[in-house]
Amino acid sequence: MRSYQDPCGVARALDLVGDRWALLVVRELMLGPKRFTDLHRDLPGSSQNVLSQRLRELEEAGVVRRRKLPPPAVVWVYELTAWGLGLEPVLLHLGRWGSRAPITTANRLGVTSLVLALKAMYLPGFEGSLELRMGEEVFFVETSREDIAVGRGPAARPDAVLKGEAGALASVLFQGADPREAVAAGELEIEGDEAAVKRLIGHLASSAT
């Protein structure tokens, strides 16, 4: 691995996660373990060789570990160590900072990126519970006037449930698309209190701000 040979903590951090794809691997594992095939699917621009190399380097650095899931799954997955999970606030701040840069790709936002963006862009003040369903993946969103919690699994008592692809949800939540137009176009389904969805949108920083 290349090194900046600089004792500064920033330089030492970049020695570990500064190579291409490294931080995006960390991003994809932030919400839980994934198989290699899942990571390669969710990072479509990466080659298998480069992805394997980054995972090996992150594992050697103690940021990522590989383990076998117990029966009946019995598959190998990659997950963040406790030290690796400590990168979450870095990713959230970096995502918030980067949201001001212009979007230069037609590719749509991924599921993990959308969920982390909710945490990064949340503006305190909204209280409510939502559930997001994107294909087979389900996430809860619980907000208070001070904080937001998101994670895998259904919400206990959601005010509303949103169903759609991550890109469609991102357009409504962050980019000003009208929820009713998205519903009419068949890109989004909303069950429950539509007003709760609009209130949450009002407490998410726009990528244009």
N, C-alpha and C positions, 0 to 999 in steps of 0.2 A: 504494500500500500504506500502511496505517496504521502509525504508529510511536509507541512510547512516549516517544520523545525523552529517553531515559535512557541514560547512557554505560555503565551496568553491563553486564557480559557476558551475564547472564541476560536482561536486557531486549533487548539486541541480538539474541540468539538467538531470542527470541520474536517480534521484528520479522520474522524470516525464516521461522520454522516454527510460529508460534503461532496462525495462523488455522485455522479449522475445516477438517478433512480433510488439512491439510498433513503432519502427522506420520504419519498413517495412509498417505498416499502413500509417504512415506519407508519406512515399515514394509513395504509391499508390494513395494518395489524392493530391499529389503535382501538378498534371496537371488538377485538377478539381474534382467536387463531384462525389461520387459513391454510389450506393445502397449497402446494406449489402451483397446481393447475388453476386454482382460484386466483392466486396472485398474478399469474401470467394473463389470465382472462381480464382481470381488473386493471392491469397495466399494459394495454394492448400495444403500446409503442416500444416495449422492451423485448429484446431477444431472450430466448431461454438461457443462452450462455451468459449474457450479462446479468440477468436476474439471479442465476445460480451463483455467480461470483459475488454479487452484492450480499446475498443471503449468507454466504460463507464468511465474508468479511465482517458482517454485522454480528454473526454468531461468535466469531473469534474475539470480537471487541466486547462481548457481553451485553449487547443491546438486544439481540434476538436469541431465542433458543428453539431447538427442534425436538419434538416429542411425539410419541405414538399415543393416539387416543385409545381408551379402553374399549373392549367389546361392547356392543356389536360393531362399532365403527372400524376399529383396527386400521387406522390410516395415520400417516405421518403428517403433522402440521407444524407450522411456524407460528410463534407467538412472541410478544415482547416480554422481556424481563422487567422486573420492578424498575430498574434503571432506565430501560427503554421507555416505559410508560411515563417516566418523568419528562419526556419530550412533549407531552400533550400541550402545556401552555405555550411552548415555543411554536408548535404547529398552529395553534389557534391565533396567536399574535401575528405570525407570518401570513396566515390566510387572510386575516383582517386587513393587514397592510397591503397584501397583493391584490385584494379585491378592487382597489382603485386603479389598477392597471387595465388597459383595454383587453378585451377578449379577442384573441387572434386565431381561434380555431373554431371549426364547425362542430367538433366533437362535443357531445353532451356530458354534463357532469355525472360522475359516478355516484353510486349509493353511499359509500363511505364518505366521500367528499361532501355530499349534501348534508349528511347528519352532522359532521364536524363543522360545517359552515353554520348550521343552526346555533351551535355553541359559540362560535366565533363572533357571529353578527348579532347576538341577542342584546337588546337594550332593556335593562331592568324596568319593571313596572307592571308586567302582565302576569296574571295568575290564571292558570288553566292546565288542562291535560289533553294532549292530542295523540293519535296513533297514526303512524305512517306505514303504508303497505306498498312496497315496490316489488312486484313479482312475488317470489316466495319469502322475501325478507320483510320482517316486521320490526318496527322500532317504536318505543314510547318517547314522548316529549312531555316532561313535567316542568312547569315554570312557577316561580314565585316572584315576588316583587324585587328580589335581590339576585336570583340565580336561575339557572336552567340545568336540568339533568336530562340526558338522552342515553339510550342504550338499547340493546337488542331485546326483543320480546314485546308482548302486548301491553298496552296501558291498562291500569286497573279499572278506572272509570273515566274513559275519554269523553271530553265534551264533543269531539268530532273525530272522524276517521277519514283520512285522505288516502286514496288509492290512485296510483299512476306511476309512470316511469320517473326516474330521478330528474331527468331533464325538464319534464313538464312541471314537476313540483318546484324545481328551482326557478323556473320562469315566473311562477305565481308568487313564491315566497320572497324572492330577491330582486326580480327584474321588472316588477310592475305589471305583469300580465293579469288580466281580469279573471278571477276564479270562475265566474259564470260563463265566460267565453270558453275557458278551458274545458268546463263541464259540457257545454253545448257541442264542442268539437270532439268530444269523446276521449280527450286526453287525460281527464281527471274525473274522479268520483269523490263526492263529499257526502258522508253520512253523519247526521247529527247537527250540531249548532254551527251553521255557516258563519254566524257573527263571531264565534270564538276564533275561527280561522282568520278572519279579517283583523281581529284584535291582535293576534300573534304577529301578523304581517306588519302591523303598525309598530311593533316593538322589535323589528329586525332592521338593522342598518342596511340600506340599499348599497349595492356595489358601486353606485354612481356617487355616493356621498364621500 
